[in-house]
Amino acid sequence: MKKRYISADLRRRVREQAQSRCGYRRRTEELAGEQMTLEHIRPESRGGLTVELNLWLACRRCNEYKGAQIYALDPITGKRVRLFNPRAQIWGEHLSWDETGAEIQGLTPAGRATIIALQLNNPEIIVARRL
């Protein structure tokens, strides 16, 4: 599938709205050491449009792990739920940091499913967060 063109103005608006942070890990571009990518919340391959309301920032790792996923299993209930939507939902209502600040915890089914699907607590990132 051919990627849609995203204007510089639209990129700038989304970047400002996201405060140059990954919508999932909350890591800034400065800490990541690279620019965040624009990701389609509903992937183009699943009919998502290249419009402001469907775009947000994500680090490359989150964007790659998310891929075309929209749903994942909540590890507690075993039910299929929608992934956390960083544009429409508040991070702190679905996700939080543990007491050490090294691991992200899921507060809701969407938060827990997103942690697993996007591997938000993979071993490499845990080490980096502890440092």
N, CA, C and O of each residue as an XYZ file, in Angstrom:
524
protein
N       0.839     -1.178      0.000
C       0.000      0.000      0.000
C       0.884      1.242      0.000
O       1.842      1.332      0.768
N       0.562      2.179     -0.849
C       1.325      3.415     -0.955
C       1.001      4.339      0.217
O      -0.169      4.570      0.523
N       2.037      4.869      0.873
C       1.848      5.797      1.987
C       1.343      7.133      1.459
O       1.758      7.589      0.393
N       0.459      7.744      2.202
C      -0.091      9.042      1.841
C       0.884     10.149      2.233
O       1.598     10.039      3.230
N       0.904     11.202      1.445
C       1.720     12.374      1.733
C       1.139     13.109      2.943
O      -0.074     13.287      3.050
N       2.017     13.528      3.844
C       1.607     14.303      5.013
C       2.331     15.639      4.935
O       3.561     15.683      4.946
N       1.583     16.714      4.859
C       2.172     18.045      4.696
C       3.006     18.444      5.904
O       2.797     17.946      7.011
N       3.938     19.335      5.681
C       4.788     19.842      6.758
C       3.944     20.530      7.828
O       4.242     20.422      9.017
N       2.901     21.231      7.416
C       2.032     21.914      8.379
C       1.299     20.912      9.267
O       1.198     21.119     10.476
N       0.791     19.839      8.687
C       0.102     18.813      9.475
C       1.085     18.129     10.416
O       0.758     17.890     11.579
N       2.270     17.815      9.937
C       3.307     17.225     10.804
C       3.606     18.129     11.993
O       3.713     17.661     13.127
N       3.739     19.421     11.731
C       4.045     20.386     12.795
C       2.925     20.432     13.826
O       3.188     20.425     15.029
N       1.675     20.478     13.364
C       0.531     20.542     14.284
C       0.478     19.308     15.185
O       0.294     19.429     16.396
N       0.639     18.132     14.600
C       0.588     16.895     15.388
C       1.749     16.866     16.382
O       1.562     16.490     17.539
N       2.929     17.255     15.946
C       4.108     17.288     16.821
C       3.861     18.218     18.017
O       4.193     17.877     19.152
N       3.281     19.386     17.757
C       2.967     20.337     18.835
C       1.917     19.765     19.782
O       2.058     19.868     21.000
N       0.873     19.167     19.232
C      -0.181     18.590     20.064
C       0.365     17.479     20.963
O      -0.045     17.347     22.116
N       1.278     16.696     20.434
C       1.864     15.580     21.197
C       3.025     16.036     22.079
O       3.588     15.233     22.823
N       3.382     17.297     22.004
C       4.485     17.863     22.787
C       5.793     17.113     22.528
O       6.608     16.922     23.432
N       5.973     16.695     21.277
C       7.181     15.977     20.841
C       7.472     14.741     21.693
O       8.630     14.408     21.943
N       6.405     14.064     22.136
C       6.525     12.845     22.946
C       5.835     11.671     22.266
O       4.855     11.837     21.539
N       6.361     10.498     22.516
C       5.695      9.274     22.083
C       4.379      9.160     22.850
O       4.358      9.304     24.072
N       3.306      8.907     22.153
C       2.001      8.790     22.792
C       1.858      7.579     23.681
O       0.927      7.519     24.485
N       2.745      6.616     23.564
C       2.641      5.375     24.327
C       3.653      5.315     25.471
O       3.276      5.040     26.610
N       4.908      5.562     25.192
C       5.962      5.509     26.218
C       6.171      6.837     26.917
O       6.789      6.886     27.981
N       5.665      7.914     26.334
C       5.800      9.269     26.855
C       7.235      9.792     26.793
O       7.544     10.827     27.383
N       8.088      9.099     26.098
C       9.486      9.514     25.949
C       9.571     10.678     24.975
O       8.905     10.681     23.940
N      10.392     11.667     25.309
C      10.562     12.824     24.433
C      11.549     12.505     23.323
O      12.337     11.563     23.418
N      11.489     13.303     22.278
C      12.461     13.149     21.193
C      13.876     13.349     21.721
O      14.807     12.669     21.289
N      14.034     14.272     22.644
C      15.350     14.537     23.216
C      15.921     13.291     23.894
O      17.090     12.958     23.697
N      15.101     12.603     24.690
C      15.566     11.379     25.352
C      15.754     10.220     24.378
O      16.635      9.379     24.558
N      14.926     10.188     23.358
C      15.034      9.115     22.364
C      16.258      9.291     21.475
O      16.781      8.322     20.924
N      16.710     10.536     21.340
C      17.855     10.798     20.482
C      17.522     10.747     19.008
O      18.417     10.678     18.166
N      16.236     10.781     18.692
C      15.791     10.787     17.309
C      14.379     11.344     17.244
O      13.659     11.376     18.241
N      13.998     11.783     16.053
C      12.642     12.296     15.884
C      11.630     11.177     16.004
O      11.878     10.042     15.597
N      10.486     11.519     16.572
C       9.375     10.583     16.632
C       8.792     10.435     15.223
O       8.975     11.300     14.366
N       8.099      9.342     15.008
C       7.432      9.121     13.732
C       5.964      9.501     13.866
O       5.400      9.460     14.959
N       5.357      9.865     12.761
C       3.910     10.066     12.763
C       3.280      8.700     12.544
O       3.623      7.990     11.599
N       2.372      8.348     13.411
C       1.715      7.059     13.255
C       0.226      7.243     13.078
O      -0.378      8.177     13.606
N      -0.343      6.334     12.328
C      -1.788      6.311     12.134
C      -2.383      5.498     13.281
O      -2.068      4.317     13.432
N      -3.226      6.112     14.077
C      -3.853      5.403     15.195
C      -4.656      4.229     14.651
O      -4.516      3.102     15.126
N      -5.479      4.488     13.677
C      -6.104      3.401     12.914
C      -5.258      3.280     11.658
O      -5.291      4.167     10.805
N      -4.503      2.204     11.531
C      -3.568      2.066     10.414
C      -4.232      2.195      9.045
O      -5.390      1.824      8.852
N      -3.465      2.727      8.115
C      -3.966      2.865      6.745
C      -4.422      1.512      6.204
O      -5.417      1.428      5.483
N      -3.693      0.460      6.554
C      -4.029     -0.874      6.059
C      -5.373     -1.372      6.598
O      -5.926     -2.351      6.097
N      -5.886     -0.694      7.616
C      -7.192     -1.032      8.191
C      -8.217      0.049      7.906
O      -9.241      0.142      8.582
N      -7.934      0.871      6.894
C      -8.883      1.897      6.489
C      -8.698      3.242      7.167
O      -9.511      4.145      6.972
N      -7.646      3.393      7.958
C      -7.394      4.664      8.628
C      -6.989      5.739      7.628
O      -6.244      5.481      6.682
N      -7.485      6.925      7.851
C      -7.210      8.042      6.957
C      -6.004      8.842      7.436
O      -5.668      8.843      8.620
N      -5.371      9.514      6.503
C      -4.250     10.379      6.827
C      -4.809     11.771      7.091
O      -4.698     12.684      6.272
N      -5.416     11.896      8.275
C      -6.011     13.152      8.723
C      -5.551     13.409     10.153
O      -5.155     12.486     10.864
N      -5.609     14.667     10.563
C      -5.109     15.066     11.880
C      -5.663     14.212     13.014
O      -4.914     13.820     13.909
N      -6.945     13.920     12.992
C      -7.561     13.162     14.083
C      -7.116     11.704     14.150
O      -7.402     11.014     15.129
N      -6.424     11.234     13.126
C      -5.950      9.851     13.113
C      -4.429      9.762     13.209
O      -3.860      8.682     13.046
N      -3.776     10.876     13.469
C      -2.319     10.882     13.542
C      -1.844     11.276     14.937
O      -2.469     12.094     15.612
N      -0.730     10.680     15.357
C      -0.093     11.040     16.626
C       1.376     10.690     16.514
O       1.798     10.050     15.551
N       2.153     11.108     17.493
C       3.578     10.775     17.487
C       3.818      9.461     18.210
O       3.147      9.139     19.191
N       4.776      8.719     17.711
C       5.204      7.488     18.370
C       6.692      7.319     18.100
O       7.192      7.708     17.045
N       7.391      6.737     19.063
C       8.790      6.416     18.799
C       8.800      5.271     17.783
O       7.802      4.571     17.609
N       9.918      5.096     17.132
C      10.000      4.058     16.094
C       9.638      2.676     16.642
O       8.946      1.897     15.986
N      10.114      2.389     17.844
C       9.869      1.072     18.434
C       8.367      0.846     18.626
O       7.853     -0.204     18.241
N       7.665      1.802     19.206
C       6.213      1.648     19.404
C       5.496      1.515     18.067
O       4.612      0.672     17.914
N       5.873      2.338     17.109
C       5.237      2.303     15.802
C       5.445      0.946     15.140
O       4.523      0.402     14.531
N       6.642      0.402     15.257
C       6.918     -0.905     14.647
C       6.167     -2.024     15.358
O       5.608     -2.903     14.702
N       6.146     -2.007     16.692
C       5.424     -3.049     17.420
C       3.924     -2.963     17.170
O       3.251     -3.989     17.075
N       3.398     -1.754     17.063
C       1.963     -1.590     16.855
C       1.570     -2.087     15.473
O       0.573     -2.792     15.317
N       2.356     -1.717     14.475
C       2.045     -2.167     13.117
C       0.603     -1.894     12.761
O       0.142     -0.759     12.877
N      -0.115     -2.907     12.333
C      -1.518     -2.770     11.922
C      -2.489     -3.127     13.046
O      -3.693     -3.232     12.814
N      -1.975     -3.313     14.257
C      -2.844     -3.704     15.369
C      -3.789     -2.566     15.771
O      -3.411     -1.394     15.775
N      -4.991     -2.933     16.098
C      -5.980     -2.024     16.666
C      -6.445     -2.598     18.007
O      -6.782     -1.862     18.934
N      -6.453     -3.915     18.082
C      -6.914     -4.644     19.266
C      -5.799     -5.548     19.782
O      -4.888     -5.923     19.043
N      -5.892     -5.889     21.064
C      -5.006     -6.889     21.666
C      -5.739     -7.481     22.868
O      -6.788     -6.984     23.277
N      -5.177     -8.538     23.420
C      -5.806     -9.181     24.574
C      -5.375     -8.524     25.871
O      -4.196     -8.239     26.078
N      -6.347     -8.288     26.742
C      -6.066     -7.837     28.098
C      -5.553     -9.067     28.853
O      -6.259    -10.073     28.925
N      -4.338     -9.009     29.418
C      -3.785    -10.187     30.078
C      -4.551    -10.618     31.334
O      -4.392    -11.753     31.785
N      -5.363     -9.752     31.896
C      -6.127    -10.124     33.096
C      -7.464    -10.759     32.736
O      -7.811    -11.815     33.264
N      -8.213    -10.127     31.847
C      -9.541    -10.650     31.511
C      -9.513    -11.642     30.357
O     -10.434    -12.443     30.199
N      -8.451    -11.589     29.550
C      -8.379    -12.446     28.371
C      -9.256    -11.961     27.236
O      -9.364    -12.626     26.206
N      -9.888    -10.805     27.413
C     -10.766    -10.271     26.379
C      -9.992     -9.411     25.390
O      -8.990     -8.778     25.724
N     -10.490     -9.414     24.172
C      -9.918     -8.586     23.106
C     -10.433     -7.163     23.287
O     -11.641     -6.928     23.313
N      -9.500     -6.212     23.413
C      -9.884     -4.818     23.639
C      -9.129     -3.912     22.677
O      -8.101     -4.296     22.119
N      -9.645     -2.718     22.493
C      -8.961     -1.716     21.676
C      -7.699     -1.271     22.390
O      -7.656     -1.169     23.616
N      -6.675     -1.010     21.595
C      -5.447     -0.455     22.153
C      -5.698      0.977     22.622
O      -6.620      1.644     22.153
N      -4.869      1.435     23.551
C      -4.916      2.813     24.029
C      -4.758      3.764     22.846
O      -3.906      3.557     21.982
N      -5.584      4.802     22.816
C      -5.548      5.808     21.753
C      -4.985      7.095     22.347
O      -5.693      7.795     23.071
N      -3.720      7.424     22.055
C      -3.101      8.595     22.676
C      -3.719      9.928     22.269
O      -3.521     10.930     22.956
N      -4.439      9.958     21.200
C      -5.098     11.209     20.797
C      -6.404     11.403     21.556
O      -6.726     12.526     21.947
N      -7.146     10.355     21.768
C      -8.489     10.473     22.335
C      -8.571     10.130     23.820
O      -9.550     10.483     24.477
N      -7.569      9.454     24.354
C      -7.615      9.029     25.752
C      -6.476      9.675     26.543
O      -5.456     10.069     25.977
N      -6.664      9.775     27.841
C      -5.663     10.386     28.720
C      -4.736      9.294     29.246
O      -5.182      8.309     29.834
N      -3.427      9.490     29.021
C      -2.424      8.488     29.393
C      -2.582      8.069     30.853
O      -2.615      6.875     31.151
N      -2.677      9.018     31.746
C      -2.731      8.734     33.180
C      -3.985      8.023     33.645
O      -4.023      7.531     34.773
N      -5.001      7.954     32.822
C      -6.204      7.194     33.173
C      -6.074      5.728     32.786
O      -6.816      4.883     33.289
N      -5.138      5.422     31.897
C      -4.980      4.053     31.402
C      -3.633      3.435     31.752
O      -3.494      2.214     31.821
N      -2.641      4.297     31.973
C      -1.277      3.833     32.214
C      -0.648      4.673     33.327
O      -1.048      5.815     33.550
N       0.323      4.108     34.014
C       1.044      4.866     35.040
C       2.442      4.277     35.178
O       2.731      3.194     34.669
N       3.290      5.002     35.865
C       4.640      4.518     36.152
C       4.637      3.791     37.478
O       3.903      4.176     38.388
N       5.449      2.738     37.611
C       5.599      2.094     38.910
C       6.394      3.028     39.825
O       6.811      4.108     39.404
N       6.601      2.615     41.066
C       7.259      3.484     42.039
C       8.704      3.812     41.677
O       9.244      4.810     42.155
N       9.336      2.997     40.846
C      10.729      3.262     40.454
C      10.818      4.126     39.201
O      11.878      4.674     38.898
N       9.719      4.249     38.477
C       9.725      4.999     37.226
C      10.322      4.220     36.068
O      10.587      4.785     35.007
N      10.535      2.929     36.266
C      11.159      2.116     35.223
C      10.155      1.302     34.409
O      10.425      0.950     33.261
N       9.011      1.008     34.996
C       8.025      0.195     34.286
C       6.690      0.918     34.195
O       6.278      1.637     35.105
N       6.035      0.699     33.066
C       4.696      1.245     32.861
C       3.696      0.194     33.318
O       3.830     -0.988     33.003
N       2.694      0.640     34.062
C       1.659     -0.253     34.562
C       0.343      0.061     33.871
O       0.037      1.221     33.598
N      -0.428     -0.972     33.592
C      -1.733     -0.797     32.979
C      -2.810     -0.642     34.031
O      -2.905     -1.464     34.942
N      -3.617      0.388     33.923
C      -4.692      0.646     34.879
C      -6.043      0.167     34.370
O      -6.984      0.001     35.145
N      -6.133     -0.053     33.069
C      -7.390     -0.460     32.433
C      -7.084     -1.595     31.450
O      -5.921     -1.858     31.143
N      -8.121     -2.257     30.964
C      -7.877     -3.278     29.940
C      -7.101     -2.726     28.743
O      -6.183     -3.380     28.250
N      -7.460     -1.529     28.272
C      -6.753     -0.936     27.123
C      -5.290     -0.677     27.476
O      -4.402     -0.933     26.663
N      -5.038     -0.179     28.667
C      -3.661      0.078     29.085
C      -2.850     -1.203     29.163
O      -1.727     -1.261     28.662
N      -3.411     -2.228     29.788
C      -2.693     -3.506     29.935
C      -2.432     -4.152     28.575
O      -1.337     -4.657     28.326
N      -3.431     -4.137     27.701
C      -3.273     -4.730     26.371
C      -2.216     -3.982     25.565
O      -1.443     -4.597     24.830
N      -2.184     -2.669     25.699
C      -1.209     -1.855     24.964
C       0.210     -2.135     25.452
O       1.138     -2.196     24.646
N       0.387     -2.303     26.746
C       1.715     -2.626     27.290
C       2.251     -3.899     26.651
O       3.411     -3.955     26.244
N       1.411     -4.912     26.565
C       1.827     -6.194     25.982
C       2.056     -6.052     24.474
O       3.104     -6.446     23.963
N       1.079     -5.492     23.768
C       1.140     -5.421     22.300
C       2.324     -4.596     21.815
O       2.968     -4.964     20.832
N       2.619     -3.497     22.480
C       3.694     -2.602     22.038
C       4.997     -2.845     22.794
O       5.980     -2.129     22.605
N       4.990     -3.863     23.650
C       6.181     -4.241     24.430
C       6.779     -3.025     25.136
O       7.980     -2.769     25.054
N       5.915     -2.280     25.831
C       6.339     -1.048     26.491
C       7.323     -1.278     27.624
O       8.034     -0.358     28.028
N       7.369     -2.491     28.138
C       8.298     -2.817     29.223
C       9.310     -3.879     28.807
O       9.655     -4.753     29.603
N       9.784     -3.810     27.573
C      10.764     -4.805     27.134
C      12.052     -4.628     27.947
O      12.316     -3.535     28.448
N      12.843     -5.674     28.082
C      14.026     -5.626     28.953
C      15.005     -4.487     28.651
O      15.571     -3.901     29.573
N      15.207     -4.171     27.379
C      16.159     -3.120     27.031
C      15.697     -1.753     27.534
O      16.505     -0.966     28.027
N      14.420     -1.477     27.412
C      13.909     -0.172     27.828
C      13.877     -0.057     29.346
O      14.067      1.029     29.892
N      13.640     -1.163     30.021
C      13.651     -1.146     31.496
C      15.053     -0.741     31.993
O      15.184      0.084     32.897
N      16.080     -1.325     31.396
C      17.455     -0.975     31.772
C      17.718      0.506     31.516
O      18.281      1.195     32.367
N      17.318      0.988     30.362
C      17.530      2.393     30.023
C      16.783      3.309     30.991
O      17.326      4.328     31.415
N      15.565      2.965     31.339
C      14.802      3.801     32.272
C      15.438      3.819     33.650
O      15.438      4.852     34.320
N      15.979      2.693     34.077
C      16.635      2.660     35.396
C      17.868      3.544     35.437
O      18.192      4.132     36.469
N      18.561      3.633     34.290
C      19.751      4.496     34.219
C      19.356      5.950     34.265
O      20.219      6.826     34.217
